[in-house]
Each structure stands twice: as C-alpha cells, then as structure tokens.
Amino acid sequence: MTGPPPETVAAFAAQVGEALQLDLGPGVDRSTRLDDLGLDSMHRLELFALVEELRGDGAPPSAGRWATVGEAFDAARRR
C-alpha cells in the first residue's frame, strides 16, 4: 500500500506548524518523529485537537499511538 505523496505530508506538516505557530523547518516528512519536533505537552494537545478537527467526525483522536508525522497525517485523513 502506498501512502500519500511526500509533498502532501509536507503540506500537512506545514499546516500543523502554522496552526501551532511553530517553525517545523524543512525536511519534515512522514518518518519525522513527533518527539523530534520538540512539541511540549500543550502543543501536543493542540496537535491532537487539530487532527480531530481535520477529521471532522467527532471521534476522539488516538493520540497515544502517534509516533510520527505520517501517523498523525493518516489519523487526520481517516473519515
């Protein structure tokens, strides 16, 4: 199974960075670990809320299972 194109994930990462008012910098892709983004607990909660909003189905995000930007992207894309 192939994932979305890297530029789609990069755009998602940029959107997340903008929403969280963070400069995630270049080189953020599916394999970038959320821990490596330096998100504090407040930013993580904001990320989870953002993904839930993008999903638009009201289901709580499975925040504890996301390790990478790609996993957060996949969670946001599930509808």
C-alpha positions as CSV (number, residue, x, y, z in Angstrom):
1,M,0.0,0.0,0.0
2,T,1.4,3.3,-1.0
3,G,0.9,6.4,1.1
4,P,0.1,10.0,0.0
5,P,2.8,11.8,-1.9
6,P,5.6,13.3,0.2
7,E,4.5,16.8,-0.7
8,T,1.0,16.2,0.7
9,V,2.5,15.1,4.0
10,A,4.9,18.1,3.9
11,A,1.9,20.4,3.3
12,F,0.2,18.8,6.3
13,A,3.3,19.3,8.5
14,A,3.4,22.9,7.4
15,Q,-0.3,23.4,8.2
16,V,0.3,21.8,11.6
17,G,3.3,24.0,12.2
18,E,1.4,27.1,11.2
19,A,-1.6,26.1,13.3
20,L,0.6,25.6,16.3
21,Q,2.7,28.7,15.5
22,L,5.8,26.7,15.2
23,D,8.5,26.6,12.6
24,L,8.9,22.9,12.0
25,G,11.7,23.7,9.5
26,P,12.5,21.9,6.2
27,G,12.9,18.1,6.0
28,V,9.8,17.2,8.0
29,D,8.2,14.2,6.4
30,R,6.2,11.0,7.2
31,S,9.1,9.5,9.2
32,T,9.8,12.5,11.3
33,R,9.1,11.6,14.9
34,L,6.8,13.9,16.8
35,D,9.3,13.8,19.7
36,D,11.9,15.2,17.3
37,L,9.7,18.3,16.6
38,G,10.2,19.4,20.2
39,L,6.5,19.7,20.9
40,D,5.7,20.4,24.6
41,S,2.6,18.9,26.1
42,M,0.4,21.9,25.3
43,H,1.5,21.8,21.6
44,R,0.8,18.0,21.6
45,L,-2.7,18.6,22.9
46,E,-3.2,21.3,20.2
47,L,-2.0,18.9,17.6
48,F,-4.4,16.2,18.7
49,A,-7.3,18.8,18.6
50,L,-6.2,19.9,15.1
51,V,-6.2,16.3,13.8
52,E,-9.6,15.8,15.4
53,E,-10.9,18.9,13.7
54,L,-9.5,17.9,10.3
55,R,-11.1,14.5,10.6
56,G,-14.4,16.2,11.2
57,D,-16.2,13.1,12.5
58,G,-16.1,13.9,16.2
59,A,-14.2,10.8,17.1
60,P,-11.5,11.2,19.7
61,P,-8.0,11.1,18.2
62,S,-5.9,8.1,19.1
63,A,-3.2,10.4,20.3
64,G,-1.2,7.9,22.3
65,R,-0.4,5.9,19.2
66,W,1.1,8.6,17.0
67,A,4.8,8.5,16.9
68,T,5.4,10.2,13.6
69,V,4.1,13.0,11.4
70,G,2.9,10.3,9.0
71,E,0.8,8.7,11.6
72,A,-0.8,12.0,12.6
73,F,-1.5,12.7,8.9
74,D,-3.1,9.2,8.5
75,A,-5.3,9.8,11.5
76,A,-6.4,13.2,10.1
77,R,-7.2,11.6,6.7
78,R,-9.4,8.9,8.2
79,R,-13.1,9.8,7.8
